[in-house]
Structures are given as structure tokens and as C-alpha cells.
Amino acid sequence: MNETINNLKTRRSIRKFKDKQISDEDLQAILEAGTYAPTALGMQSPKIIVIQNPETIKEFSDWNRSYYPIDVPDDLDPFYGAKTILIVLANGKMPTFVEDGASVITTLINAAHAVGVGSCWIHRAREEFSSEKGKALLKEWGIPEKYEGVGHVALGYPDMDLPKPRPRKEDFIHYVD
């Protein structure tokens, strides 16, 4: 089977990571792949923010948890102990900003799997970066306020077996004449 197809079929969300930072070589390979994600008209409007500082990750974990739609314990870590967090933002003035950002996230998580790094797509970035705190961070980072949060990617070396895939739905694909 083609290696790319095999990677796409075997990638799973990882929710338990080793207490070890991913290598710079793996990180750079993942990030570079993300810059090749398809975007509308090839405009490449998304931006990828890289966070590896443990205190900053803790702050983002607490902040992200505050947007959960249900009550969760104060010690729940939405990033599952990952040592690297990526935040994908996209130009909210582009009508396809959500799709462009989602394309980047999908490329990042598939690239991570291809180099042996586990990943999990984490939501609530839109809520974070539409808040006053989020707008202040954009300003601090030198990113125009028109950028909106699309999602996070938790990265790390898996400390769990890959989950088994669920059976594919029989009605997933429809052919039309």
C-alpha cells in the first residue's frame, strides 16, 4: 500500500504523551508540511503559533478548559500533557478562513503521524482568540486582529497504544450519475 495512504488510514488522536519534548527535527518537518496545506487561491492566510514553554502551555490549558461546554475538573488538561502546542490562526476576512485553517491542522496532524509524533486536534481556539485576552495576545505577537483562532494541535511522543479504528460507515460514499 502507498505509504501516504497508509499514514492517512493509521493516524489516530493521541491523548497520552510521554514526558519528553519532540525533537527539533520532527517539529520542523511537521511545521514545514503545514505550510504546504491547500488554502483558497493559494493565499496561505493561516499562521501557526508554536508553544513549548511549560508555563505558557499550562496557562493555555487553563484558558482552553474555561471554554468547555460542560463542567470539568480543574486539573483536566485539554492538551493531555503534550510538550508542544500549535495554534492555528487564519485571516478572518477571508471567506474560507475556517476551511484554510482546518486544512493546515489536518496536514499538521498527518505529518506528525508520518514522523512518529502523536497529535490531537483540540478545539476552542475560536473562543479564545475572539476574547479580549486573545485580541491582546495577537497584538503582543504582532499579528493583526483580523486573525481568528481555528484550532490547536497537541504534539508529543505517544505514551499509549494507537486506538483501533472504528468501522467505516457503509453509507460514507455515494456515487451519483
DRENVOKE-636284 format. One record per residue: residue in one letter; x, y, z of N, C-alpha, C in turn. Coordinates in Angstrom, 2 decimals. Layout:
residues N
PT   rest       nxx       nyy       nzz      caxx      cayy      cazz       cxx       cyy       czz
PT      A         X         Y         Z         X         Y         Z         X         Y         Z
...
This chain:
residues 177
PT   rest       nxx       nyy       nzz      caxx      cayy      cazz       cxx       cyy       czz
PT      M      0.86     -1.18      0.00      0.00      0.00      0.00      0.90      1.24      0.00
PT      N      0.46      2.27     -0.67      1.18      3.54     -0.71      1.39      4.06      0.71
PT      E      2.61      4.54      1.00      2.95      4.99      2.36      2.05      6.14      2.82
PT      T      1.75      7.07      1.93      0.89      8.20      2.30     -0.51      7.71      2.66
PT      I     -1.07      6.85      1.84     -2.41      6.31      2.11     -2.39      5.54      3.43
PT      N     -1.36      4.75      3.65     -1.25      4.00      4.90     -1.20      4.95      6.11
PT      N     -0.42      6.03      6.03     -0.37      7.01      7.13     -1.73      7.63      7.38
PT      L     -2.45      7.96      6.31     -3.78      8.56      6.47     -4.75      7.58      7.15
PT      K     -4.62      6.31      6.82     -5.52      5.30      7.38     -5.16      4.89      8.80
PT      T     -3.90      5.07      9.22     -3.48      4.59     10.53     -3.34      5.70     11.58
PT      R     -3.42      6.96     11.19     -3.30      8.06     12.16     -4.49      8.04     13.12
PT      R     -4.22      8.27     14.38     -5.26      8.34     15.41     -4.94      9.49     16.35
PT      S     -5.97     10.00     17.01     -5.77     11.03     18.03     -5.11     10.41     19.24
PT      I     -4.06     11.05     19.71     -3.31     10.58     20.87     -3.67     11.47     22.06
PT      R     -4.02     10.82     23.16     -4.45     11.56     24.35     -3.61     11.23     25.58
PT      K     -2.41     10.68     25.34     -1.46     10.45     26.42     -0.07     10.50     25.80
PT      F      0.73     11.45     26.30      2.05     11.69     25.73      3.16     11.40     26.74
PT      K      4.31     10.99     26.23      5.49     10.81     27.07      5.96     12.16     27.60
PT      D      6.62     12.14     28.74      7.16     13.35     29.35      8.49     13.68     28.69
PT      K      8.43     13.95     27.39      9.63     14.20     26.59      9.26     15.16     25.45
PT      Q     10.06     16.18     25.28      9.83     17.15     24.19     10.15     16.50     22.85
PT      I      9.38     16.83     21.82      9.68     16.31     20.50     10.96     16.97     19.97
PT      S     11.64     16.27     19.10     12.90     16.79     18.57     12.65     17.98     17.65
PT      D     13.65     18.85     17.57     13.55     19.99     16.65     13.39     19.51     15.21
PT      E     14.06     18.42     14.87     13.96     17.87     13.52     12.52     17.45     13.20
PT      D     11.87     16.75     14.14     10.47     16.34     13.93      9.56     17.56     13.87
PT      L      9.77     18.52     14.78      8.93     19.72     14.78      9.06     20.48     13.46
PT      Q     10.27     20.67     12.99     10.46     21.42     11.75      9.83     20.70     10.56
PT      A      9.92     19.38     10.52      9.30     18.61      9.44      7.78     18.78      9.46
PT      I      7.18     18.74     10.65      5.73     18.90     10.80      5.31     20.31     10.37
PT      L      6.03     21.32     10.88      5.69     22.71     10.55      5.84     22.98      9.06
PT      E      6.91     22.50      8.46      7.10     22.72      7.03      5.96     22.10      6.23
PT      A      5.57     20.88      6.60      4.45     20.24      5.91      3.19     21.10      6.04
PT      G      2.97     21.67      7.22      1.79     22.51      7.44      1.74     23.70      6.50
PT      T      2.92     24.22      6.13      2.93     25.38      5.23      2.55     25.01      3.81
PT      Y      2.49     23.71      3.52      2.10     23.24      2.18      0.63     22.83      2.11
PT      A     -0.11     23.05      3.17     -1.53     22.69      3.16     -2.27     23.49      2.09
PT      P     -3.25     22.89      1.44     -4.03     23.64      0.47     -4.82     24.76      1.15
PT      T     -4.79     25.93      0.54     -5.59     27.06      1.01     -6.25     27.72     -0.19
PT      A     -7.35     28.41      0.05     -8.10     29.04     -1.03     -7.20     29.97     -1.84
PT      L     -7.22     29.77     -3.14     -6.45     30.58     -4.09     -4.95     30.58     -3.77
PT      G     -4.50     29.62     -2.97     -3.08     29.56     -2.60     -2.64     30.76     -1.79
PT      M     -3.58     31.42     -1.10     -3.28     32.66     -0.36     -2.48     32.43      0.92
PT      Q     -2.47     31.21      1.44     -1.69     30.87      2.62     -1.96     31.84      3.79
PT      S     -3.24     32.10      4.05     -3.57     33.06      5.11     -3.34     32.56      6.53
PT      P     -3.35     31.23      6.80     -3.16     30.81      8.19     -1.77     31.11      8.74
PT      K     -1.70     31.14     10.06     -0.45     31.28     10.80     -0.41     30.16     11.83
PT      I      0.77     29.62     12.05      0.96     28.56     13.05      1.80     29.14     14.19
PT      I      1.24     29.11     15.39      1.93     29.57     16.59      2.47     28.32     17.30
PT      V      3.74     28.34     17.71      4.37     27.21     18.38      4.62     27.57     19.84
PT      I      4.13     26.73     20.74      4.35     26.95     22.17      4.99     25.69     22.75
PT      Q      6.15     25.87     23.39      6.83     24.77     24.05      7.20     25.09     25.51
PT      N      6.99     26.31     25.92      7.28     26.70     27.30      6.22     26.09     28.22
PT      P      6.63     25.28     29.22      5.64     24.60     30.07      4.68     25.54     30.79
PT      E      5.17     26.70     31.25      4.29     27.63     31.94      3.24     28.21     30.99
PT      T      3.66     28.51     29.77      2.73     29.05     28.78      1.71     27.99     28.39
PT      I      2.15     26.75     28.24      1.21     25.66     27.92      0.20     25.50     29.05
PT      K      0.65     25.58     30.29     -0.26     25.48     31.45     -1.29     26.59     31.41
PT      E     -0.84     27.81     31.10     -1.76     28.95     31.02     -2.80     28.73     29.92
PT      F     -2.35     28.25     28.76     -3.29     27.98     27.67     -4.22     26.82     28.01
PT      S     -3.72     25.82     28.72     -4.56     24.70     29.14     -5.69     25.19     30.04
PT      D     -5.35     26.02     31.03     -6.37     26.57     31.93     -7.37     27.42     31.16
PT      W     -6.86     28.23     30.24     -7.72     29.12     29.46     -8.64     28.30     28.56
PT      N     -8.10     27.30     27.88     -8.89     26.46     27.00     -9.98     25.73     27.79
PT      R     -9.63     25.20     28.94    -10.58     24.48     29.78    -11.75     25.37     30.18
PT      S    -11.51     26.68     30.32    -12.57     27.60     30.73    -13.67     27.72     29.68
PT      Y    -13.40     27.28     28.46    -14.40     27.34     27.38    -15.10     26.00     27.14
PT      Y    -14.83     24.99     27.96    -15.52     23.71     27.80    -17.03     23.94     27.91
PT      P    -17.79     23.23     27.13    -19.25     23.42     27.18    -19.91     22.76     28.39
PT      I    -19.12     21.97     29.15    -19.63     21.32     30.35    -18.65     21.56     31.49
PT      D    -19.10     21.35     32.72    -18.19     21.48     33.86    -17.20     20.32     33.85
PT      V    -15.94     20.67     34.02    -14.88     19.66     34.06    -13.98     19.95     35.27
PT      P    -13.27     18.95     35.75    -12.38     19.18     36.90    -11.30     20.21     36.59
PT      D    -10.89     20.94     37.61     -9.86     21.97     37.45     -8.52     21.40     37.02
PT      D     -8.29     20.12     37.25     -6.99     19.54     36.88     -7.03     18.85     35.51
PT      L     -8.15     18.93     34.81     -8.22     18.34     33.48     -7.34     19.15     32.52
PT      D     -6.50     18.47     31.78     -5.62     19.15     30.82     -6.15     18.88     29.41
PT      P     -6.71     19.89     28.76     -7.23     19.70     27.41     -6.16     19.30     26.40
PT      F     -4.88     19.50     26.74     -3.78     19.18     25.84     -3.10     17.86     26.20
PT      Y     -3.65     17.14     27.19     -3.22     15.79     27.53     -1.74     15.68     27.86
PT      G     -1.16     16.73     28.42      0.25     16.68     28.82      1.24     16.83     27.67
PT      A      0.77     17.25     26.51      1.67     17.45     25.37      2.71     18.51     25.69
PT      K      3.92     18.31     25.21      5.02     19.25     25.45      5.12     20.33     24.38
PT      T      4.38     20.16     23.28      4.33     21.17     22.23      2.87     21.38     21.85
PT      I      2.48     22.64     21.79      1.14     23.01     21.35      1.28     23.94     20.15
PT      L      0.54     23.64     19.11      0.46     24.53     17.96     -0.92     25.18     17.98
PT      I     -0.96     26.45     17.64     -2.24     27.14     17.49     -2.31     27.59     16.04
PT      V     -3.40     27.26     15.38     -3.59     27.68     14.00     -4.62     28.80     13.99
PT      L     -4.17     29.93     13.44     -5.00     31.11     13.25     -5.16     31.31     11.75
PT      A     -6.23     31.99     11.35     -6.39     32.31      9.93     -7.05     33.67      9.81
PT      N     -6.81     34.32      8.68     -7.33     35.65      8.40     -8.85     35.59      8.31
PT      G     -9.52     36.11      9.33    -10.98     36.08      9.40    -11.68     36.88      8.32
PT      K    -10.95     37.69      7.59    -11.54     38.46      6.47    -11.67     37.60      5.22
PT      M    -10.98     36.47      5.21    -11.09     35.54      4.08    -12.36     34.71      4.28
PT      P    -13.19     34.59      3.25    -14.42     33.81      3.44    -14.16     32.33      3.73
PT      T    -12.95     31.86      3.44    -12.60     30.45      3.64    -11.65     30.24      4.81
PT      F    -11.62     31.19      5.76    -10.61     31.09      6.82    -10.73     29.81      7.64
PT      V    -11.95     29.36      7.92    -12.12     28.13      8.70    -11.59     26.93      7.91
PT      E    -11.96     26.86      6.65    -11.50     25.75      5.81     -9.98     25.77      5.64
PT      D     -9.42     26.96      5.43     -7.97     27.07      5.29     -7.25     26.62      6.56
PT      G     -7.73     27.08      7.71     -7.12     26.68      8.97     -7.28     25.19      9.23
PT      A     -8.46     24.64      8.91     -8.69     23.21      9.09     -7.78     22.39      8.17
PT      S     -7.53     22.89      6.98     -6.62     22.22      6.06     -5.22     22.17      6.65
PT      V     -4.77     23.26      7.24     -3.45     23.30      7.88     -3.40     22.31      9.05
PT      I     -4.42     22.31      9.88     -4.44     21.40     11.03     -4.40     19.95     10.57
PT      T     -5.19     19.63      9.57     -5.21     18.26      9.05     -3.84     17.86      8.52
PT      T     -3.19     18.78      7.82     -1.86     18.49      7.30     -0.87     18.31      8.44
PT      L     -0.95     19.15      9.46     -0.05     19.04     10.61     -0.18     17.69     11.32
PT      I     -1.42     17.26     11.56     -1.60     16.01     12.31     -1.18     14.80     11.48
PT      N     -1.38     14.87     10.18     -0.93     13.76      9.33      0.59     13.75      9.19
PT      A      1.20     14.91      9.10      2.66     14.99      9.05      3.26     14.47     10.36
PT      A      2.64     14.82     11.48      3.12     14.34     12.77      3.14     12.81     12.80
PT      H      2.07     12.20     12.38      1.99     10.73     12.37      3.07     10.15     11.46
PT      A      3.31     10.79     10.33      4.29     10.28      9.37      5.71     10.25      9.95
PT      V      6.01     11.13     10.92      7.35     11.15     11.52      7.38     10.52     12.92
PT      G      6.28      9.84     13.31      6.25      9.14     14.58      5.88      9.98     15.78
PT      V      5.28     11.14     15.54      4.83     12.02     16.62      3.32     11.90     16.73
PT      G      2.83     11.79     17.95      1.39     11.74     18.17      0.80     13.13     18.18
PT      S     -0.50     13.21     17.89     -1.16     14.51     17.87     -2.63     14.37     18.22
PT      C     -3.21     15.49     18.60     -4.64     15.55     18.84     -5.11     16.96     18.49
PT      W     -6.15     17.05     17.70     -6.75     18.33     17.32     -7.62     18.76     18.49
PT      I     -7.36     19.95     19.00     -8.08     20.48     20.16     -8.85     21.73     19.73
PT      H    -10.09     21.82     20.14    -10.94     22.94     19.75    -10.87     24.10     20.77
PT      R    -11.72     25.07     20.59    -11.94     26.25     21.42    -10.98     27.40     21.14
PT      A    -10.16     27.31     20.11     -9.29     28.42     19.74    -10.10     29.62     19.27
PT      R    -11.23     29.37     18.61    -12.06     30.49     18.14    -12.56     31.32     19.32
PT      E    -13.02     30.63     20.36    -13.49     31.35     21.55    -12.35     32.11     22.20
PT      E    -11.20     31.46     22.30    -10.05     32.12     22.94     -9.67     33.41     22.22
PT      F     -9.52     33.33     20.91     -8.99     34.48     20.19    -10.04     35.50     19.77
PT      S    -11.31     35.24     20.09    -12.31     36.29     19.91    -12.53     37.06     21.21
PT      S    -11.85     36.63     22.29    -11.95     37.32     23.58    -10.99     38.50     23.63
PT      E    -11.15     39.34     24.62    -10.25     40.48     24.82     -8.82     39.99     25.07
PT      K     -8.68     38.93     25.86     -7.35     38.36     26.13     -6.72     37.88     24.82
PT      G     -7.50     37.22     24.00     -7.00     36.73     22.72     -6.56     37.86     21.81
PT      K     -7.36     38.91     21.74     -7.02     40.06     20.91     -5.73     40.72     21.43
PT      A     -5.58     40.77     22.75     -4.35     41.34     23.33     -3.13     40.48     22.98
PT      L     -3.29     39.17     23.00     -2.18     38.29     22.62     -1.79     38.49     21.16
PT      L     -2.78     38.60     20.28     -2.48     38.85     18.87     -1.66     40.12     18.74
PT      K     -2.06     41.15     19.44     -1.33     42.42     19.37      0.09     42.24     19.90
PT      E      0.23     41.54     21.03      1.56     41.29     21.61      2.45     40.51     20.64
PT      W      1.86     39.58     19.90      2.61     38.75     18.96      2.82     39.43     17.61
PT      G      2.25     40.63     17.43      2.40     41.34     16.15      1.54     40.77     15.03
PT      I      0.43     40.15     15.41     -0.48     39.55     14.43     -1.73     40.43     14.36
PT      P     -2.16     40.81     13.15     -3.35     41.66     13.03     -4.58     41.05     13.70
PT      E     -5.44     41.91     14.24     -6.63     41.48     14.96     -7.62     40.72     14.07
PT      K     -7.48     40.85     12.75     -8.40     40.14     11.84     -8.19     38.62     11.89
PT      Y     -7.11     38.16     12.52     -6.86     36.72     12.61     -7.74     36.11     13.69
PT      E     -8.28     34.94     13.37     -9.17     34.23     14.28     -8.61     32.85     14.57
PT      G     -8.92     32.36     15.75     -8.49     31.03     16.11     -9.28     29.97     15.36
PT      V     -8.58     28.97     14.86     -9.25     27.84     14.20     -9.11     26.58     15.05
PT      G     -7.94     26.33     15.59     -7.76     25.15     16.43     -6.35     25.03     16.96
PT      H     -6.16     24.06     17.84     -4.86     23.75     18.42     -4.48     22.34     17.99
PT      V     -3.19     22.07     18.02     -2.70     20.71     17.81     -1.75     20.40     18.97
PT      A     -2.11     19.38     19.74     -1.23     18.89     20.80     -0.28     17.88     20.16
PT      L      1.03     18.06     20.40      2.04     17.18     19.81      2.92     16.56     20.89
PT      G      3.28     15.31     20.69      4.21     14.64     21.58      4.39     13.20     21.15
PT      Y      5.32     12.55     21.80      5.53     11.14     21.51      4.48     10.34     22.28
PT      P      3.78      9.44     21.59      2.69      8.69     22.24      3.17      7.86     23.42
PT      D      2.38      7.86     24.47      2.60      7.00     25.63      1.38      6.10     25.80
PT      M      0.92      5.56     24.67     -0.25      4.70     24.64     -0.23      3.94     23.32
PT      D     -0.96      2.86     23.27     -1.12      2.15     22.01     -2.07      2.95     21.13
PT      L     -1.87      2.87     19.83     -2.79      3.54     18.92     -4.17      2.92     19.07
PT      P     -5.20      3.75     19.22     -6.56      3.18     19.29     -6.91      2.47     17.99
PT      K     -7.74      1.45     18.10     -8.23      0.76     16.91     -9.23      1.66     16.20
PT      P     -9.22      1.65     14.87    -10.19      2.47     14.14    -11.60      1.92     14.29
PT      R    -12.55      2.81     14.28    -13.95      2.39     14.24    -14.25      1.90     12.83
PT      P    -15.19      0.99     12.72    -15.55      0.55     11.37    -16.06      1.75     10.55
PT      R    -15.73      1.75      9.27    -16.19      2.81      8.38    -17.68      2.65      8.12
PT      K    -18.39      3.76      8.05    -19.83      3.73      7.77    -20.08      3.22      6.36
PT      E    -21.09      2.39      6.23    -21.41      1.85      4.91    -21.90      2.92      3.95
PT      D    -22.55      3.96      4.48    -23.12      4.98      3.60    -22.22      6.22      3.49
PT      F    -20.93      6.07      3.75    -19.99      7.18      3.73    -19.84      7.75      2.32
PT      I    -19.83      6.87      1.31    -19.58      7.29     -0.06    -20.82      7.02     -0.90
PT      H    -21.21      8.01     -1.68    -22.36      7.88     -2.59    -21.90      8.24     -3.98
PT      Y    -22.18      7.38     -4.92    -21.91      7.66     -6.34    -23.18      8.21     -6.96
PT      V    -23.03      9.27     -7.75    -24.19      9.88     -8.41    -23.90      9.97     -9.89
PT      D    -24.89      9.61    -10.72    -24.73      9.75    -12.18    -25.02     11.15    -12.61
